[in-house]
Amino acid sequence: MAILGFLRDFPLHGYDLKNRVASLAGHVRPIADGTLYPTIKKLEDAQCLTRRTAPGSVAAPRHMLEITQIGTDQLRRWLRDPEPGFVTDDNKWYVLLAFLHHLENPREQALVLARRREFLDQPAQLFFDEQGAPIPAERLESPFRKGLMQIHRSTNLTEIDWLDRQIVDLNRRAGFSVRQHDGV
């Protein structure tokens, strides 16, 4: 998704694309050439992107990558109906969120945000006892685990507040009358 998302912004050289993907998600999972370039090749074979030669700024010509209409359509499908991991995994969610503006329909954007909001409404269970039962934050003995739970709750509450405001705004722009916290 990140490759097509960045190319939807504007054409890029492979090296520049790699740096942008790494800046967005590489702090979690480094982007290796052995991963990026085969993925670019697959997207090119699927006609989602093309290469063109552009004059180099100092040296040899550069191969620029550009998204095609097929690639734009694919990106929008991924954004409109993301796999569950893109809603539940924070790092994948950030990638999706970085490109959600390419899904131009505000109602469709609101529906994606509502899926994340619904996920965040589920109680977080991070730690379990020997029998597999969740341990409530107040019963945790480790100050570090308590801190993790506090940070997790605080972050989720901030995100929920932002999601609620965005969903209302997007629905309003799409012509829907929705009160905050009504969801979609």
Residue, then its C-alpha position, 0 to 999 in steps of 0.5 A: m500500500a505504501i508504494l502505491g500511496f507514495l507514487r499516487d502523491f507523485p512519481l519517485h525514483g526507487y531510492d527515494l521511494k525506499n527512503r519514504v517507505a522507511s521513514l513511514a514504517g521502517h522504524v518498525r520493520p526495516i525495508a530491505d532491497g530484497t523486499l522492496y524491489p521485488t514488490i515494485k517488480k510485481l506491481e509493475d507486472a500487474q500494470c499498477l506502475t510504470r518506469r520511465t527514464a528521466p534525466g539525472s540531476v548530476a549523473a546518469p538518467r534515473h528510472m522514475l516510477e509512476i502509478t498507473q490508473i490500474g495502480t490508483d484503482q488498486l490503491r483505492r480498493w485497498l483503502r476502501d476495504p482494508e484487510p483486518g490487519f490494517v485496522t488492528d495493527d497500529n503500524k499498518w494503520y498508520v500506513l493506511l492513514a497516511f494515504l486515506h486522503h487518496l480515497e476521495n469520497p468522504r463517506e468512504q473515508a468515514l467508514v474506514l475510520a469507523r472500523r478503526r473506532e469499532f476496533l478501539d472500543q474492544p477492551a485491550q487485553l495485554f497481559f494474562d495469568e497462567q490460566g489465560a485469564p486477562i489481568p486487569a491493570e490494577r492487578l499488575e505488579s510490574p510498574f512497567r506493565k502498568g505504565l504500558m497499560q496507562i500509555h496504551r489507554s491514553t493513546n487510545l482515548t486520544e485516537i478515539d477522540w480524533l476519530d469521532r471528530q473526523i467521522v462526524d466531519l467526513n459524514r457531514r461533508a458527504g451529506f450525512s447528519v451524524r452526531q458524535h459517537d453515533g459511528v457511521 
